[in-house]
Amino acid sequence: MSKLYFKYGAMGSSKTAQALMCRFNYLQKGFDVFLFKPQADNRCVEGGIPLVSSRIGLKSECIEFSKDDSFLQLAKNYGIIKPASVIIIDEAQFMTRQQVNEIKEISQNLPVLCYGLLTNFKTELFEGSKRLVEIADSITEIKSVCKCGKKATVNARIINGKIADDGEEQFIGGDESYEGMCYSCFIKRKKQEKEN
């Protein structure tokens, strides 16, 4: 069914792996799948070809988009709006409000599945995630755990071994730069770091 889906989770919750498994499932069923990621996520490129890549080794070629791109125009350029097409967007939190509005319009004709973070390292909603929460037809949390065993809800940015309080919102990184934590561990560690 044509809907706009938002599947979110903290860092390390397997969002990208699930996006790639979803892609594989649609391909097996004969759908044309258009996989997108933000241009700013330049961590995985092979031979000049951008890839969406998960920590567990799954990867696929993708189409990059910038904050200036129109998804309506991209859909026309790639011939996406047709029967048996699906759009999957990784790192969806980096979309602009206008881009989310556009994919909502596209989702009236075909499924659009968005995977991303809900909040930034300051525990504030990303622009794209905020709009997705407001207008997605289906919102699903992909759960992950903190080191203590509780549900991870915070995307702590780690710089020089300590939790960062400031900096640019968009800073692409993986396990070396972020840690999914429960809120209790996040506050406790920040307090310990301030005391030391």
C-alpha positions in Angstrom: 0.0 0.0 0.0 1.2 3.5 -0.8 2.2 5.2 2.4 5.0 7.2 4.0 6.8 5.2 6.6 9.3 6.5 9.2 11.4 3.9 11.0 13.7 5.5 13.6 16.2 4.4 16.2 19.2 5.4 18.1 22.8 4.9 16.8 23.6 1.3 16.4 20.0 0.1 16.1 20.5 -1.5 12.6 18.4 1.1 10.7 20.6 0.9 7.6 20.8 -2.9 7.7 17.0 -3.0 7.9 16.7 -0.5 5.0 18.9 -2.8 2.9 17.0 -5.9 3.9 13.7 -4.1 3.0 15.3 -3.2 -0.4 16.2 -6.9 -1.0 12.7 -8.0 -0.1 11.1 -5.6 -2.6 13.6 -6.5 -5.3 12.7 -10.2 -4.8 9.1 -9.4 -5.4 9.9 -7.6 -8.7 9.7 -4.0 -7.6 11.9 -1.2 -8.9 13.6 0.1 -5.7 15.2 3.5 -5.6 17.5 3.8 -2.6 18.6 7.3 -1.5 21.0 8.7 1.0 22.1 12.3 1.7 25.2 13.5 -0.2 26.7 14.6 3.1 27.1 10.9 4.1 30.3 10.3 2.1 31.5 7.4 4.3 31.0 4.7 1.6 31.9 5.2 -2.0 33.5 2.5 -4.2 34.9 3.4 -7.6 33.2 6.7 -7.5 29.8 5.1 -6.9 27.9 6.1 -3.7 26.8 3.2 -1.5 24.5 2.7 1.5 26.5 0.5 3.8 25.6 -1.1 7.1 27.9 -2.0 10.0 27.2 -5.7 9.4 28.5 -5.6 5.8 25.3 -5.2 3.7 25.6 -2.5 1.0 24.0 -1.3 -2.1 24.4 1.4 -4.8 22.3 4.4 -4.2 21.2 7.8 -5.4 22.6 10.8 -3.4 20.5 13.9 -2.7 21.5 17.3 -1.3 19.5 19.7 0.8 18.9 21.7 -2.4 17.4 18.8 -4.4 13.7 18.5 -5.0 12.4 14.9 -4.6 9.6 15.7 -7.0 12.3 16.6 -9.6 14.4 13.6 -8.7 11.4 11.3 -9.1 10.9 12.7 -12.6 14.6 12.5 -13.5 14.8 8.8 -12.5 11.3 7.8 -13.7 10.3 6.7 -10.3 6.5 7.4 -10.3 5.3 4.2 -12.0 3.6 1.0 -10.8 5.7 -1.3 -8.8 8.2 1.3 -7.6 9.4 1.9 -4.1 11.6 4.6 -2.5 13.8 3.9 0.4 15.7 6.8 2.1 18.5 6.2 4.6 19.6 8.9 7.0 16.2 10.5 6.5 16.8 12.9 9.4 18.9 15.0 7.1 16.0 15.8 4.7 14.6 19.3 4.8 11.0 20.0 5.8 10.2 20.7 2.1 11.8 17.4 1.0 9.6 15.6 3.5 6.6 17.4 2.2 7.5 16.3 -1.3 8.0 12.6 -0.4 4.6 12.7 1.4 3.1 13.8 -2.0 5.0 11.0 -3.8 3.8 8.5 -1.2 0.2 9.0 -2.4 1.3 6.9 -5.5 4.0 4.5 -4.1 5.5 3.4 -0.8 8.2 5.6 0.6 10.2 4.1 3.5 12.4 6.4 5.6 15.0 5.2 8.0 16.9 7.6 10.4 17.6 9.1 13.7 14.9 10.9 15.6 17.1 13.3 17.6 20.5 14.8 17.4 23.3 14.6 19.9 21.7 17.4 21.9 18.5 15.3 22.2 16.6 17.7 19.9 14.6 16.6 16.9 16.2 16.9 13.5 14.2 19.0 11.0 13.5 16.0 8.7 12.6 13.7 11.6 10.3 16.3 13.1 8.4 16.6 9.8 8.3 12.9 9.3 6.7 12.4 12.8 4.1 15.1 11.9 3.0 13.6 8.5 4.1 10.0 8.2 1.4 7.4 7.9 3.3 4.8 9.9 6.0 5.5 12.6 8.0 2.6 14.0 10.8 2.6 16.6 13.7 0.3 15.9 14.9 -0.5 19.4 18.5 -0.9 20.5 20.1 -1.2 23.9 22.5 0.9 26.0 25.5 -0.8 27.7 23.4 -1.0 30.9 20.7 -3.0 29.1 18.0 -0.4 29.0 16.6 1.0 25.7 19.0 3.4 24.0 17.2 6.7 23.1 20.1 9.2 23.1 22.7 9.6 20.3 25.7 10.7 22.3 28.4 12.3 20.3 31.8 11.3 21.6 34.8 13.6 21.0 38.2 12.7 22.6 36.4 10.2 24.8 33.9 12.6 26.2 30.3 13.5 25.4 30.1 16.6 23.3 27.6 19.4 24.2 28.1 21.6 21.2 29.0 21.6 17.5 27.4 21.3 14.1 24.2 19.3 14.1 25.2 17.4 11.0 28.4 15.5 11.7 28.6 12.1 10.0 30.2 9.3 11.9 29.8 5.8 13.2 30.9 3.9 16.3 34.0 6.1 16.5 31.9 9.3 17.0 28.6 8.2 18.5 27.2 5.9 21.1 23.5 5.0 21.6 22.7 5.3 25.3 19.7 5.4 27.6 19.0 8.8 29.1 20.0 7.8 32.6 23.5 6.7 31.5 23.8 9.8 29.3 23.1 12.2 32.2 25.3 10.1 34.6 28.3 10.1 32.3 27.9 13.9 31.5 27.9 14.6 35.2 31.0 12.4 35.9 32.9 14.0 33.0 32.1 17.5 34.4 33.3 16.4 37.9 36.6 15.1 36.5 
